[in-house]
Amino acid sequence: MFQFNHFNFNVNNLEESLCFYKEAFGLEVISEYEDQEKDFKLVYLTDHKTGFRLELTYLKAHETPYDLGELEYHLALETDDFEVAYQKHKDMGIICYENQDMGIYFVEDPTGYWIEVVPSKKK
C-alpha cells in the first residue's frame, strides 16, 4: 500500500550541499521546485538506481544553522566498493565517525547531517 518516496534535509547553503552530494555520492538533481516569491526551493536528488530521492530544502529566510538535535537519525547509502568510497571520503575530510567492528562509517554534510556508508551485501 505504501512505498518510500523521499527523505528531506533542510540546508543552509543549497549550492554547497548540491556540490557535496554530487562529489561525495554521485547524486544528481532530478527535479526542482521554487515558489513564485522565491522564498524557498526544493531540489530532489537521485542515485539513478533506486526510486528513492533525497529532497534538499532551502528556505531563504532561514539564516541561522539548523538545530539538528542529537543526530540520532541518519540517511544510509550503500556502496559496492567500500574501500574506494572510504578512501575518497577520507581524502575529502568528511568522515566524522567510524565503527570498524560493524564495518561502517559516517560522513557529515555541510549542514551537519550524518550519512552512514555501508558495504553492499554480497550474495
PyMOL commands that set and color helices and strands:
alter all, ss='L'
color gray80, all
select helices_A, chain A and resi 14-25+82-92
alter helices_A, ss='H'
color red, helices_A
select strands_A, chain A and resi 6-11+28-34+40-46+53-59+75-79+95-99+104-108+114-119
alter strands_A, ss='S'
color yellow, strands_A
deselect
rebuild
show_as cartoon
